Structure formats: structure tokens, C-alpha cells
Amino acid sequence: MPNCPLCGTEVSEGAGFCSKCLRRLMKGKTAKGKSKKKLAGIIAACVIAISAVIVVTTHLLTVPQGQVAELEYVGLSAYGLAKELFDPGLTSLQRDDLWKYYAGKQAEWTNELKYVSTEEGLVAYFLNPLDWAQTEVVAVFDESQRSSLLDLNLKEGDLVTYTGVLASFKGAEIRLADCTVVSLPIVPLWWNYDIDTHGKRILVGDEVLCLGPSTYDDATEYRHGLPPKLTAINRETGELLWEDEQTESILVGIDSHYVYAWHLAQLVPRSEPDPWYWFASNITALNKTSGQIGWVSSLSEDVNCIQQPDCLPDEWSRSDFVDCCVLGESVKEEIEEMTNEGEPGLTFLTGKLPLSELTYEYQGVTYKSVCAVYGSGTGCGALKAIDQETDDVLWMMTFREKGVNDFSISIVDGILYVSTDEGVGAFQLRLTLAQRPLADVD
């Protein structure tokens, strides 16, 4: 094969340029044995050409005074980047190489605020919990953002959407510089600390938010404080409307007029060893705004769970029997019959998925209950927002002091209702900058 007359690299027959030094070659000829003088002239010409390219390139990269160069945008959330960057399977060298790809690029993230410090500039510290580790984002804001950040009266636990330039990382911390506040992805509407929420789940009506036990165990095997009671709250203000006097009742459903509760009066085995039971129970319809009894229906019938082979587990308990066989269909059918096939908006809590499997979809985002790692160990009680198109985690809200049994959510008409052992509250969901139509972006 012929060689390039400048650098000596082998080139294919008929090649127009050298693949290494990019010298143009004469087709059909291979220059060999050029004089040193001629070769020196060629080298000098190349040096001049390269110098000219450097000058031109340097000029093109110069940003006019007063303007800012456009930064490349990172299409990953803080959760997504931390998941890649802090992967336990990476070596330190691999982690450094990965960071080089992202460093200096711009990101728009949403995280849960820990606190804001003004001791050394304006710095916000954010939680960024992963499934296996607790990471943190440190966002350094310019002084021009002081009013935007501080005037929001942010407190620990608030979600904040912000932009910034990826500056550095160390340990389990990612640091951003030149940060700017964008918005609050969820806007607090109200919070009521005085509501007993232990062992209760949320059921949302058109005007009333109702909390109550959803299983036989939650209603009867209370270990903390007093037995749980059904509670109704004004959906717009969070004000307590009423609390039912009856204890050990299960919240069954809600419609435009009533909140429905079920209370077991008696459960007696009729034959052994087959699970054939006779039960007596009451269904009570409570006025949704006053809590006064509208009507009561007494049930007394035989129930055979053998006819429902997929209902009970292999080793079933009395609680399994009640939740599955009694609450499964009997109560629903009785309420529908009493209300002439159901009042408008009739919704049943029984039959809903367990909290660990709850998901809601709203405007291209899936919200689901998950477990997160925070502090020194693993704890449940977190809400994760996932982009349905990219499957990227947009943000995560944690409830660090709460167990999963005391954490309940419901999303209706763009309002997120959350119940924890510190009370119950409502938040307005908002679109992130990436989700908003271009016409809506300032």
C-alpha cells in the first residue's frame, strides 16, 4: 500500500486524503523521496493553516460581553443522575469518568428541601433519596436569587424546582452552581395537625375528605392510643367536620350524600372444619357534612368462602375472612340496593389496592407510594413522581418519621391529599418547566 508523503501513514489505493494528517493526496501517484526543502515547506504551510484554525476557533468561542453562552441541558432528574453516579458497582475511576460527561451542563431538578443557609453565600440543601442510599444535592444560588428563594417562606420538606450548573460531587453529594428558583411543583393548600390519622386511609368525596380504617385489623387491633374513628374533613379548608362516635368501624364508601361505615356485630362458625360462617353486622350511612345517621341496615346471613377459592390465602385468619368474604361483595351489594344502585359519585374504599401498590396518573405523570432511604436506615413513607414518557423520576417526597402503615395518599382533580401520623394535608400539583407547553414558559 502507498504511504502518505507527509506523515508516512499507509493509505489505500486511490485515497484522496490521508486519514491521519488529512493531507490531500494526488490520485494515482504516491510521493516518495521528497526533498527536505520541499518537505519543510509543506510542514510550514500546515503549521500556518493550523494556527489560523486556532485563531478562528478562539474567536468563535468568544461570548460578547453581557451575554451568556447556552449550556447543554441534562435530561436527567437528580434521582436519575444520583442513581447512575453512586451506583455501588462503579469504581472510583468509572465514577470520575461518568462525572466528566455531566460536569458543566445545566439541569432542572426538583427536590425536597432540608434547609437554606446564608452563612457562606446563599446555599440550599436538598434531600435526594435513592432506593438503597441517602444522597444530597447542594445548590448554590446567586445573590440575585435571595428574594426569590427567601420570600417563598420555604420550610423543611417543601419541594422546590430549580435550575443550576453541575459543578462537583463528593461522597454522596452533588453540587450545583449559579442556581435559579423556577417554581414549587406542589403548592401547599392546607394542613391539619389535629386529626387522628393512625391506621386510616383517605377516601375523597366531592366536598368531603373522609379518613377511616380500611381493614378489620386496622379497625380492631389498635395499639396506639384510642380506637380509630371515622373522621370527615372539609376538602377545601381542611377543617374538621365531624368524628363518628362508633369505634371499630371500617370505612366502606362515600357518595354525594353519605359516608358509609361497616361494623361487625357477630361472627359465628356454623360447621367445622369448612369455613362456613354466620355473621351479623350493621351498615351505617352518615351524612357527609354533619355525621348524623341517615339510615342503618342490618345484615344477617350465611357466607361460604369455599365458593371463592381465590379470595382467602392458604393460611387464613378471621381478619382475612372478614375483609375478603364479608366486605368483598356483601356490603357493596347492600349499599347499592339501599341507594337504588348507588348515589352519584359512589366510591368504595374496600377493594382498593394496598398502599404499597397505589398509583395515580395525572397529566403525564405517575404518582406512586414507595419506600425510600433516609438518615441511617431504610424507611417507608415516600411519594415518587415518574414521567410516563421517559420513566424518569421527576421528584420524591419523603415522610421521614412515618411508617408506611400511617401514610396514605389520594389524588383527585390535580389535588394531592396526604395523611401521615402528623395530620392530613392537601397540595396542588403543578407542571414542571419541562412539561409545560412552550407558550407557557417565560
C-alpha positions, -999 to 999 in steps of 0.1 A, spaced: 0 0 0 12 35 -7 23 59 21 14 95 29 44 116 19 40 138 50 34 115 79 42 81 64 8 66 72 -3 38 49 -32 48 27 -55 28 5 -51 29 -33 -69 60 -48 -75 77 -14 -79 114 -18 -68 123 18 -45 108 45 -67 95 73 -42 107 99 -29 142 89 -57 149 64 -31 158 37 -46 159 2 -31 132 -20 -27 132 -57 -47 103 -71 -26 77 -90 6 90 -75 24 83 -43 50 109 -34 82 93 -22 117 107 -16 107 144 -15 135 168 -8 139 180 27 135 216 15 101 208 -1 90 188 29 99 216 52 78 240 31 48 216 34 52 214 72 54 252 75 23 256 54 4 231 77 16 249 108 3 282 94 -30 266 85 -34 251 119 -26 284 136 -53 301 115 -78 275 126 -70 280 162 -74 318 159 -107 315 141 -120 289 166 -110 310 195 -128 340 180 -160 319 175 -160 307 211 -157 342 225 -190 353 240 -199 390 235 -198 410 268 -231 409 286 -243 376 270 -242 341 284 -232 310 264 -260 285 261 -252 254 282 -261 219 273 -291 206 291 -290 174 312 -322 154 306 -319 135 339 -335 143 373 -314 145 404 -327 110 413 -316 97 379 -281 111 379 -275 100 415 -287 65 406 -260 64 379 -233 83 397 -235 65 430 -241 30 416 -223 7 441 -209 -13 411 -188 16 398 -152 20 406 -138 55 416 -123 58 381 -155 49 364 -174 74 386 -150 102 378 -152 94 341 -190 95 343 -190 128 361 -168 143 333 -196 138 309 -221 157 330 -199 184 346 -206 219 334 -240 210 320 -273 226 331 -301 207 350 -336 215 361 -343 194 392 -370 191 419 -360 181 454 -372 181 489 -357 210 509 -337 203 541 -327 239 549 -313 271 535 -280 285 548 -269 321 544 -236 318 563 -214 313 532 -234 328 504 -269 315 496 -270 277 497 -299 253 498 -295 217 509 -319 192 493 -327 155 501 -322 131 472 -332 97 485 -325 66 464 -338 31 469 -306 20 485 -289 52 498 -295 87 510 -278 113 488 -279 151 489 -279 180 465 -262 213 474 -275 242 453 -255 274 454 -277 304 444 -266 338 432 -273 367 455 -298 380 429 -319 350 438 -321 359 475 -356 374 474 -369 347 451 -357 320 475 -363 335 508 -396 352 500 -412 318 494 -410 312 531 -398 277 524 -396 251 552 -382 217 556 -400 192 535 -411 216 508 -405 206 472 -386 232 450 -379 232 413 -347 249 404 -320 251 377 -283 251 380 -249 241 365 -234 208 376 -203 219 395 -188 190 415 -196 159 435 -181 141 465 -191 113 488 -229 112 484 -233 149 475 -239 166 441 -232 203 440 -248 228 415 -237 264 410 -255 295 395 -289 282 406 -322 298 400 -356 291 415 -382 280 390 -413 271 409 -429 249 435 -441 217 418 -467 212 445 -483 241 463 -494 236 499 -531 244 503 -537 234 539 -525 211 567 -544 200 598 -522 187 626 -551 179 649 -566 149 630 -561 114 644 -548 95 613 -534 63 628 -544 32 609 -566 52 585 -568 57 548 -582 85 527 -614 85 507 -622 116 488 -658 128 480 -670 159 461 -669 181 492 -656 159 520 -624 141 527 -630 111 549 -605 90 569 -610 56 584 -597 21 588 -599 1 556 -594 -34 571 -606 -54 600 -572 -54 616 -569 -16 614 -603 -12 630 -598 -36 659 -562 -42 666 -552 -7 676 -521 -5 697 -516 33 700 -540 55 719 -578 53 714 -597 31 689 -598 47 655 -629 65 645 -642 77 611 -634 113 605 -647 138 580 -628 169 569 -638 199 547 -620 192 514 -614 228 506 -602 241 540 -590 210 560 -614 219 588 -627 190 609 -665 185 602 -672 155 625 -659 124 641 -681 93 644 -689 81 679 -688 44 669 -654 27 672 -641 -3 654 -659 6 622 -645 2 587 -647 30 562 -665 14 532 -676 41 507 -687 77 500 -711 94 476 -728 127 471 -749 124 503 -734 98 527 -702 83 542 -707 45 546 -693 26 576 -695 -12 584 -694 -26 619 -692 -63 627 -717 -73 654 -711 -111 655 -693 -138 636 -701 -174 644 -687 -206 627 -716 -229 616 -697 -260 608 -661 -273 611 -637 -275 596 -651 -259 565 -652 -220 567 -689 -217 567 -698 -187 589 -729 -169 600 -724 -132 606 -744 -102 618 -732 -67 610 -745 -32 605 -741 -7 576 -745 29 587 -750 58 563 -736 90 579 -745 124 565 -712 136 549 -713 171 563 -729 166 597 -721 129 606 -758 123 616 -771 88 608 -792 87 577 -800 51 577 -789 17 592 -791 -17 576 -785 -49 595 -770 -79 577 -775 -114 589 -766 -142 566 -745 -173 559 -713 -169 540 -694 -197 523 -658 -187 514 -651 -221 497 -670 -207 467 -643 -180 464 -611 -201 461 -590 -171 451 -602 -149 480 -586 -165 510 -549 -173 514 -538 -209 523 -534 -200 560 -563 -175 565 -574 -157 597 -606 -142 610 -594 -109 596 -588 -124 561 -623 -139 562 -639 -106 572 -620 -85 547 -624 -109 518 -657 -127 522 -678 -103 541 -666 -69 529 -657 -82 495 -692 -82 480 -720 -83 506 -716 -48 519 -712 -33 484 -743 -51 472 -764 -39 502 -754 -3 498 -762 -3 461 -796 -19 468 -803 7 496 -794 36 474 -811 24 442 -779 13 425 -758 40 442 -759 77 446 -739 99 422 -702 96 428 -704 64 448 -669 52 455 -658 22 476 -626 21 496 -629 -17 500 -612 -34 471 -587 -7 465 -551 -17 462 -529 -18 493 -509 13 500 -477 -3 487 -493 -8 452 -512 25 449 -506 45 418 -522 76 403 -518 91 368 -523 128 362 -512 149 332 -484 126 320 -470 118 355 -474 86 375 -475 91 413 -468 60 434 -462 52 471 -427 38 476 -400 32 502 -370 55 505 -337 55 524 -331 85 547 -308 90 576 -290 59 588 -315 33 577 -344 23 554 -378 37 560 -410 37 540 -434 66 535 -424 83 502 -443 96 472 -425 93 438 -434 112 407 -424 94 375 -426 108 339 -448 84 319 -429 91 287 -393 87 298 -399 67 330 -375 92 347 -382 100 384 -391 137 385 -391 141 423 -397 123 455 -414 135 487 -404 116 519 -421 114 552 -391 105 573 -407 99 607 -436 80 594 -442 43 588 -459 30 557 -490 20 577 -496 56 587 -490 71 553 -519 74 528 -524 94 496 -551 101 471 -551 124 440 -583 139 428 -587 167 402 -550 176 405 -551 179 443 -528 156 463 -542 146 496 -516 131 521 -522 116 555 -494 109 579 -491 104 617 -486 142 619 -520 150 603 -535 154 569 -530 180 542 -537 190 506 -513 201 478 -520 215 443 -499 196 417 -482 218 391 -464 210 359 -427 212 358 -409 235 333 -401 206 311 -438 196 310 -453 230 303 -462 240 267 -437 264 252 -463 292 252 -465 289 290 -427 292 296 -415 327 304 
